[in-house]
Amino acid sequence: MAPEAKLYKKLKSVSKNIVWTRLENLSLLGTPDLLGYNNNCNFFTVELKVANGNRARLSPHQVSFHFQHPKNSFVLVQWKDKHLLFEGKQSLALVDSSLSSLDPIVDSLEDCVKYLSSL
């Protein structure tokens, strides 16, 4: 199983109040991995990344998507023993900077679920 698929499985298991739809879009490059819908009737997107080094690897298409959709778009990065949630508008900083130098919205999977559930 691919690392992002494992991350999705873990996220789905701890977020029972969020309906997740996996987006497998080969025709529109940069589309995030997940479409979420919470109990407040709000939609949001999440790009999943597993970082091996100190950087998250996003394609130019992914960065572009997040800049074109700055509201309710997020990047969830699994890094070391942390799960860092970033706003989509931070995607260029994710590419240009080390993860240790950035300020995520939250840094645990449980807090990520709480945040996304409260949108």
C-alpha positions in Angstrom: 0.0 0.0 0.0 1.3 3.4 -0.9 2.3 5.8 1.9 -0.6 8.3 1.1 -3.1 5.4 1.0 -2.0 4.4 4.5 -2.3 8.0 5.6 -5.8 8.2 4.1 -6.8 4.9 5.9 -5.5 6.4 9.2 -7.3 9.7 8.7 -10.6 8.0 7.8 -10.5 5.8 10.9 -10.2 8.7 13.3 -12.7 11.1 11.5 -16.1 9.5 11.8 -17.9 12.9 11.6 -16.4 13.6 8.2 -17.6 12.1 4.9 -14.6 11.5 2.7 -14.5 11.1 -1.1 -11.3 10.1 -2.7 -10.7 12.0 -5.9 -8.8 10.0 -8.6 -8.7 12.6 -11.3 -6.3 11.9 -14.2 -7.8 14.6 -16.4 -7.3 17.6 -14.2 -3.8 17.6 -12.8 -3.3 19.0 -9.3 -6.8 18.1 -8.0 -6.4 17.2 -4.2 -6.7 13.6 -3.0 -9.8 14.1 -0.8 -13.1 15.9 -0.8 -14.4 16.2 2.8 -17.9 17.1 4.0 -18.5 17.8 7.7 -21.5 17.9 10.0 -21.7 21.7 9.5 -22.5 21.1 5.8 -19.1 22.4 4.6 -17.0 21.0 1.8 -13.2 21.2 1.8 -10.3 19.5 0.0 -7.2 17.8 1.4 -4.0 16.9 -0.3 -2.2 14.1 1.4 1.6 14.0 1.6 4.1 11.8 3.4 7.4 13.6 3.8 10.6 11.5 4.0 12.9 14.4 4.4 12.3 17.9 5.7 10.2 19.0 2.8 6.7 18.2 1.3 6.8 17.5 -2.4 4.0 19.2 -4.2 3.8 19.4 -8.0 3.4 22.8 -9.7 -0.2 21.7 -10.6 -1.0 21.1 -6.9 0.4 24.4 -5.8 -1.6 26.1 -8.6 -4.8 24.4 -7.5 -4.4 25.6 -3.9 -3.6 29.2 -5.0 -6.7 29.2 -7.2 -8.8 27.7 -4.4 -7.4 29.4 -1.2 -10.5 28.9 1.0 -11.1 25.4 2.5 -8.2 23.8 0.8 -5.6 22.0 2.9 -2.4 20.0 2.8 -2.0 17.2 5.4 1.7 16.2 5.8 2.8 13.2 7.7 6.3 14.0 8.9 8.2 11.9 11.4 5.6 11.3 14.2 3.5 14.4 13.4 0.6 15.1 11.2 0.9 18.7 10.1 -2.2 20.5 8.6 -1.5 23.5 6.4 -3.8 25.9 4.6 -3.7 25.5 0.8 -2.4 29.1 0.5 0.7 27.9 2.2 1.5 25.4 -0.5 4.2 27.4 -2.1 5.9 27.8 1.2 5.7 24.0 1.6 7.7 23.6 -1.6 10.2 26.4 -0.8 10.8 25.9 2.9 11.7 23.1 5.3 8.8 21.7 7.3 10.6 22.5 10.6 10.5 26.2 9.7 6.7 26.4 8.9 3.8 27.0 11.2 1.0 24.5 10.6 -2.6 25.0 11.7 -2.3 21.9 13.9 0.4 19.2 14.4 -1.6 16.1 15.4 -4.1 13.9 13.5 -6.7 14.3 16.3 -6.4 18.2 16.2 -6.6 18.0 12.4 -9.9 16.2 12.6 -11.2 18.6 15.2 -10.2 21.6 13.0 -11.7 20.2 9.8 -14.9 19.1 11.6 -15.3 22.7 12.9 -15.2 24.5 9.5 
